[in-house]
Amino acid sequence: MQRIVVTYKRYFLDFYDEQVSEVQTKIEWTLTLIATIPAVPIKYLKHIEGTKGLYEIRVEVNSNIFRIFCFFYEGNIIVLGNGFQKKTDKTPKSEITKALKIMEEYKNEID
């Protein structure tokens, strides 16, 4: 394992539970890829510009695009936050704001 992927509260799990099995399978595949390969291609994990430490996990199923926000903790731990289905070219500001609040909440609770 290169990285350990963990959930925080139910933010990711609530999103995951709402998805059909085909999407859940692709999410699981992507998370396994991120956890196991040394260098993750930007196609699957990308830093969110203008933020300090927020990333998005990128999942595509057919013509549907999904994003799961995450951040690193203590080097190799990836903490999953909120997820959403992307319907426009730009990531909605409200989703980024929510992800940043989750990241802040996690860090305040852990540290």
C-alpha positions in Angstrom: 0.0 0.0 0.0 1.3 3.4 -1.0 -1.6 5.3 0.8 -4.3 4.6 3.3 -7.8 5.8 2.3 -10.1 6.5 5.2 -13.6 8.1 5.6 -14.5 10.8 8.0 -18.0 10.8 9.6 -20.6 10.0 6.9 -19.7 12.6 4.3 -18.3 10.2 1.7 -20.4 7.2 2.7 -23.7 9.1 2.3 -22.7 10.1 -1.3 -21.5 6.5 -2.0 -24.7 4.9 -0.7 -26.7 7.0 -3.1 -24.9 5.7 -6.2 -26.0 2.7 -8.4 -23.8 -0.4 -8.2 -21.9 0.4 -11.4 -20.8 3.8 -10.0 -19.9 2.2 -6.6 -17.8 -0.4 -8.4 -15.9 2.3 -10.3 -15.4 4.4 -7.1 -14.0 1.3 -5.4 -11.7 0.6 -8.3 -10.4 4.2 -8.3 -9.8 4.3 -4.6 -7.9 1.0 -4.8 -5.8 2.5 -7.6 -5.0 5.6 -5.6 -4.1 3.5 -2.5 -1.8 1.1 -4.4 0.2 2.7 -7.2 3.2 4.9 -6.5 2.4 7.8 -8.8 -1.3 8.5 -9.3 -2.2 10.1 -12.7 -3.9 13.4 -12.7 -6.8 11.7 -14.4 -7.7 10.2 -11.1 -6.4 12.6 -8.4 -6.0 16.3 -8.9 -5.2 19.2 -6.6 -7.9 21.9 -6.5 -6.3 25.2 -7.6 -6.5 28.0 -5.1 -6.8 25.7 -2.1 -4.2 24.6 0.4 -4.3 20.8 0.4 -7.7 20.0 -1.1 -7.8 17.4 -3.9 -10.5 15.8 -6.0 -10.8 12.1 -6.9 -12.1 11.9 -10.4 -14.4 9.1 -11.4 -16.1 8.6 -14.8 -18.8 6.1 -15.6 -20.0 6.2 -19.2 -20.8 9.9 -19.7 -21.3 10.6 -16.0 -18.6 12.4 -14.0 -18.3 12.2 -10.3 -15.9 14.0 -7.9 -14.9 13.1 -4.3 -13.0 15.7 -2.4 -10.2 14.5 -0.2 -7.0 15.7 1.6 -3.9 14.2 3.0 -3.2 13.7 6.6 0.2 12.8 8.0 1.7 12.1 4.6 0.1 9.0 3.3 -3.4 9.0 4.8 -6.1 10.2 2.4 -9.3 11.4 4.1 -12.4 11.3 2.0 -14.9 14.1 2.3 -18.0 15.0 0.3 -18.8 13.8 -3.2 -21.1 14.9 -6.0 -22.0 14.3 -9.6 -20.5 16.9 -11.9 -22.9 18.3 -14.4 -21.1 21.4 -15.6 -17.5 22.1 -16.7 -16.7 24.1 -13.5 -16.8 22.6 -10.0 -19.5 24.3 -8.1 -18.1 26.8 -5.5 -20.5 25.5 -2.9 -19.1 22.0 -3.2 -15.5 23.3 -2.7 -16.6 25.4 0.3 -18.3 22.4 1.8 -15.1 20.3 1.3 -12.9 23.0 2.9 -15.2 23.1 5.9 -15.0 19.3 6.2 -11.2 19.5 6.0 -11.1 22.2 8.7 -13.5 20.2 10.9 -11.3 17.1 10.6 -8.1 18.9 11.4 -9.7 20.6 14.4 -11.0 17.3 15.7 -7.8 15.4 15.2 -5.2 17.9 16.3 
